[in-house]
């Protein structure tokens, strides 16, 4: 799985060097929720995912050995 993430990071570095910064990491199109937020109150009320969330996920994944030990 780590190789998958490394490849995504490399594609992202290449895209940034080429001046392409209008997409998500790895060259994927931008993820947008505007349409679903218009029709779903629950989606409108969800908090924004932030750095703390990502840090917690990585800490958990490391703790369960997802990235090896």
ROKOL-332833 format. One record per residue (C-alpha): y negated, z, x negated; residue in one letter; residue number from 0. Coordinates in pm, 1 decimal, decimal comma. Layout:
<py->Y; pz->Z; px->X; res->a; n->NUM>
...
***
This chain:
<py->0,0; pz->0,0; px->0,0; res->x; n->0>
<py->-236,2; pz->71,7; px->-288,0; res->x; n->1>
<py->-208,3; pz->-291,5; px->-398,1; res->x; n->2>
<py->-325,4; pz->-400,0; px->-52,7; res->x; n->3>
<py->-639,7; pz->-188,9; px->-89,7; res->x; n->4>
<py->-697,3; pz->-309,6; px->-444,9; res->x; n->5>
<py->-684,0; pz->-670,9; px->-328,7; res->x; n->6>
<py->-929,6; pz->-601,9; px->-47,6; res->x; n->7>
<py->-1164,6; pz->-433,6; px->-295,6; res->x; n->8>
<py->-1140,9; pz->-730,5; px->-533,6; res->x; n->9>
<py->-1216,2; pz->-981,5; px->-257,0; res->x; n->10>
<py->-1513,7; pz->-764,9; px->-163,3; res->x; n->11>
<py->-1644,6; pz->-759,0; px->-521,5; res->x; n->12>
<py->-1617,3; pz->-1139,0; px->-542,6; res->x; n->13>
<py->-1796,5; pz->-1185,4; px->-209,9; res->x; n->14>
<py->-2078,6; pz->-951,4; px->-313,9; res->x; n->15>
<py->-2122,2; pz->-1136,5; px->-646,0; res->x; n->16>
<py->-2155,5; pz->-1458,2; px->-446,7; res->x; n->17>
<py->-2427,1; pz->-1300,9; px->-233,8; res->x; n->18>
<py->-2211,5; pz->-1268,3; px->76,2; res->x; n->19>
<py->-2291,5; pz->-934,2; px->232,8; res->x; n->20>
<py->-2268,0; pz->-1019,2; px->601,6; res->x; n->21>
<py->-1909,8; pz->-906,3; px->652,1; res->x; n->22>
<py->-1682,0; pz->-609,4; px->627,3; res->x; n->23>
<py->-1498,6; pz->-505,4; px->312,4; res->x; n->24>
<py->-1253,5; pz->-765,7; px->191,6; res->x; n->25>
<py->-1430,4; pz->-1057,8; px->355,0; res->x; n->26>
<py->-1335,5; pz->-967,1; px->709,5; res->x; n->27>
<py->-1589,2; pz->-1043,5; px->984,0; res->x; n->28>
<py->-1823,2; pz->-763,8; px->1092,1; res->x; n->29>
<py->-1666,5; pz->-516,7; px->1329,1; res->x; n->30>
<py->-1887,9; pz->-467,3; px->1632,9; res->x; n->31>
<py->-1855,7; pz->-248,5; px->1941,4; res->x; n->32>
<py->-2158,7; pz->-351,6; px->2145,0; res->x; n->33>
<py->-1960,4; pz->-525,1; px->2418,9; res->x; n->34>
<py->-1710,9; pz->-245,0; px->2471,0; res->x; n->35>
<py->-1991,7; pz->12,4; px->2465,1; res->x; n->36>
<py->-2166,1; pz->-170,8; px->2750,6; res->x; n->37>
<py->-1859,6; pz->-138,1; px->2974,2; res->x; n->38>
<py->-1718,4; pz->196,4; px->2858,6; res->x; n->39>
<py->-1901,0; pz->525,0; px->2883,1; res->x; n->40>
<py->-1635,7; pz->687,3; px->2664,1; res->x; n->41>
<py->-1702,1; pz->436,5; px->2386,0; res->x; n->42>
<py->-2077,4; pz->489,1; px->2414,8; res->x; n->43>
<py->-2031,3; pz->863,8; px->2367,8; res->x; n->44>
<py->-1808,5; pz->851,1; px->2060,2; res->x; n->45>
<py->-1969,7; pz->985,1; px->1742,7; res->x; n->46>
<py->-2032,6; pz->750,7; px->1451,3; res->x; n->47>
<py->-1765,4; pz->761,2; px->1181,5; res->x; n->48>
<py->-1924,0; pz->883,8; px->860,7; res->x; n->49>
<py->-1858,4; pz->958,0; px->496,0; res->x; n->50>
<py->-1718,4; pz->1302,3; px->578,8; res->x; n->51>
<py->-1457,3; pz->1145,7; px->807,5; res->x; n->52>
<py->-1345,4; pz->899,4; px->539,6; res->x; n->53>
<py->-1333,4; pz->1175,6; px->278,5; res->x; n->54>
<py->-1113,2; pz->1385,5; px->507,6; res->x; n->55>
<py->-876,7; pz->1094,1; px->570,2; res->x; n->56>
<py->-835,7; pz->1020,5; px->198,5; res->x; n->57>
<py->-783,9; pz->1390,0; px->122,6; res->x; n->58>
<py->-512,1; pz->1404,9; px->389,4; res->x; n->59>
<py->-344,7; pz->1084,3; px->268,8; res->x; n->60>
<py->-339,5; pz->1215,9; px->-87,1; res->x; n->61>
<py->-201,6; pz->1547,5; px->36,1; res->x; n->62>
<py->92,2; pz->1382,2; px->210,5; res->x; n->63>
<py->165,1; pz->1160,6; px->-89,7; res->x; n->64>
<py->55,1; pz->826,5; px->51,2; res->x; n->65>
<py->-86,5; pz->722,2; px->-286,3; res->x; n->66>
<py->192,3; pz->872,6; px->-496,5; res->x; n->67>
<py->180,7; pz->1188,5; px->-696,7; res->x; n->68>
***
